[in-house]
Amino acid sequence: MDKIVVEKEVVVGDGGGGTGSNAIWALAFIIIVGMIVGALYYSGALKKLTAPAAQKINVEVSAPAAAPAAPAAPAR
């Protein structure tokens, strides 16, 4: 049985990690995270997670006492 050897040159790139590519990925990441945080904020989910526990305060409101009558004007 004869052996057949096939040789092929495989060119491996540098990974595409250029400065422009990294800047575009960073910008895309910031936009996506901003959209997620904005959606959580405007839906109210973020406020519910960060808000302190609600406290109920009982306040009794009543009408003030009647003002005293003004003194009568002196007779002439």
C-alpha positions as CSV (number, residue, x, y, z in Angstrom):
1,M,0.0,0.0,0.0
2,D,1.4,3.3,-1.1
3,K,1.2,6.4,1.1
4,I,0.0,9.6,-0.4
5,V,1.2,12.8,1.3
6,V,-0.8,16.0,0.5
7,E,0.8,19.2,1.6
8,K,-1.2,22.4,1.8
9,E,-0.1,25.8,3.1
10,V,-2.5,27.1,5.7
11,V,-2.3,30.9,6.3
12,V,-3.4,31.9,9.8
13,G,-4.4,35.6,10.1
14,D,-3.4,37.8,13.1
15,G,-6.9,37.4,14.6
16,G,-8.3,40.7,13.2
17,G,-7.4,42.5,16.4
18,G,-6.6,45.8,14.9
19,T,-7.2,49.1,16.7
20,G,-10.2,50.0,14.5
21,S,-11.8,46.6,15.0
22,N,-11.3,46.8,18.8
23,A,-12.8,50.3,18.9
24,I,-15.9,49.2,17.0
25,W,-16.4,46.2,19.3
26,A,-16.0,48.4,22.4
27,L,-18.5,50.9,21.0
28,A,-21.0,48.2,20.1
29,F,-20.6,46.7,23.6
30,I,-21.3,50.1,25.3
31,I,-24.4,50.7,23.1
32,I,-25.8,47.2,23.9
33,V,-25.2,47.5,27.7
34,G,-26.7,51.0,27.6
35,M,-29.8,49.7,25.9
36,I,-30.2,46.9,28.4
37,V,-29.8,49.2,31.4
38,G,-32.2,51.8,29.8
39,A,-34.8,49.1,29.3
40,L,-34.5,48.0,32.9
41,Y,-34.6,51.6,34.2
42,Y,-37.7,52.6,32.2
43,S,-39.5,49.4,33.0
44,G,-39.1,50.1,36.7
45,A,-37.2,46.9,37.4
46,L,-34.0,48.7,38.2
47,K,-35.8,51.1,40.6
48,K,-37.4,48.1,42.5
49,L,-34.0,46.5,42.9
50,T,-32.2,49.6,44.2
51,A,-35.0,51.3,46.2
52,P,-35.0,50.9,50.0
53,A,-37.8,49.1,51.7
54,A,-41.0,51.1,51.8
55,Q,-42.0,52.6,55.1
56,K,-45.6,53.3,56.1
57,I,-46.1,56.4,58.2
58,N,-49.4,57.1,59.9
59,V,-50.3,60.8,59.8
60,E,-53.5,62.0,61.4
61,V,-54.8,65.3,59.9
62,S,-57.4,67.3,61.6
63,A,-59.0,70.7,61.0
64,P,-57.4,73.5,63.1
65,A,-59.4,75.1,65.9
66,A,-61.6,78.1,65.1
67,A,-59.9,81.4,65.3
68,P,-61.0,83.6,68.2
69,A,-63.4,86.4,67.3
70,A,-62.0,89.8,66.7
71,P,-62.7,92.4,69.5
72,A,-65.7,94.7,68.9
73,A,-65.0,98.2,67.8
74,P,-65.4,100.9,70.5
75,A,-68.6,102.9,70.5
76,R,-68.5,106.6,69.7
